[in-house]
Amino acid sequence: MAIDQLKAFLTELKRNKELLNAISVAATANEIAEIASELGYQFSGNELKAASKENIAGVKIKKQDTSPSYSFGESGIDPNEKNYKSFNEWE
């Protein structure tokens, strides 16, 4: 594991607010690792998640709900859809 690279990246995060903002909107550990890679730090998203489990100071992965959210009501049908027909119209 690239712990030294990860620790160096964390040190850079403390100094660089723009970088901190960039990774705070990243949706996955892999996206954070990609951002770090562009700056010359070498670790993977899986290594970042593993470091979080090891309680390394400064590393905390927050789980985000990235599942799509749909609101179709109880029927599961979107009444705003063009081809929507109410139950009575099918007869």
Protein Blocks (a to p, Z undefined) as FASTA:
>chain_A
ZZklmmmmmmmmmmmmmlmmmmmmpcbfklmmmmmmmnopacdfklmmmmmmnopghiac
ddddfbdcddebjnopafkbmklccfklmZZ
